[in-house]
Amino acid sequence: MACDACGEAYAEDNVCVVLHTDEQLVLEACCEACHAQQVITAYDRPPYEQLHREEPVVPVIVTQDDVEGWSAFLTGFTGDVYDLLAQS
């Protein structure tokens, strides 16, 4: 994993475990190059697999109308993912 500030890879000696549970690790990393610090949460499996659902999720079939509708929407869309989720 690389430093968000400068892109340099973290050295193994500069990463330490701050918290360890059955499901996740919280790590603290310090960049040797720029000395920026970052907290990183790591999971032993993807977080979505840890969701507890009483009923299975049944995928919805995406139709051509769905694709065309989203295409039309996104053609005129400007913004980031947060704006996208707020408008959809």
N, C-alpha and C positions, 0 to 999 in steps of 0.2 A: 504494500500500500504506500502511496506517495503523500507527501505533505501538501495540504491544500494551498498553503501560502506560496511555496516555491517549486513544488513538483519533485523535490528530491525524495528518494526512497528512504523510509525509516530504517535505521540500523536496529538489529535485534536487541542490542543492549539499551536502546532508548525507548523501548515499549515495555510497560509493566501492567499487570492485572490489578485493577482497582476493586472490582467486584466480580464474584463468580457465583452463579446460581446454576440450577439444573438445566435451565433453558438458555442462558446467555452469559457472555463475558463482557465486562466493561473495561476497556483498556485506555491507558493514557500514553500518548506518544509525544516525544519531543524531537524536533528536527535538528540534526547536527549542523546543517548548513545555515539555517536562518533562526533557529531556536524558538520557532513557533510551537505552541502546544496544542494538541487536539485530543478530544475524548472520542473514542470509537466504541460502538456497541456491536458485538459480534454474536451471531446465533449459531447453534449447532445444527440447525436446519432452517429452511426459509420460514419467516414469521407467519406467513399465510397458512402454513401447515399446522401451526399451533392454535389456530382458531377452533373453538369448540362449537360445532353446529349440531343441532338436534336432527336436522334433515339434510340429506345431501344436496349439493347445488347442482341443478340440472342446467347445462349450457343452453343458451338460446340460439336458435339458428339465425344467422345474419343474412338478411335478404338483400337483393340488389337495390331495393328502395332505401334500406338502411344505409348502404354504402353511398348512394347518391345523395341522401340527405346530409350525412356527415361531410361529404365532399363539398357540397354547397355551403354548409356552415363554415368549414375550415378555410374555404377560399377567401372569404372576407374577414377572417379572424386575425386579430393582432393581439399579442399578449403572451403571457407565460402559462405554465400548466395550472397555476392557481386561478388565473382569470378563466381559463378553459373550464375548469371544474365548477366555477361559480356560475357560468353561463349555461352549462349543459343540463 
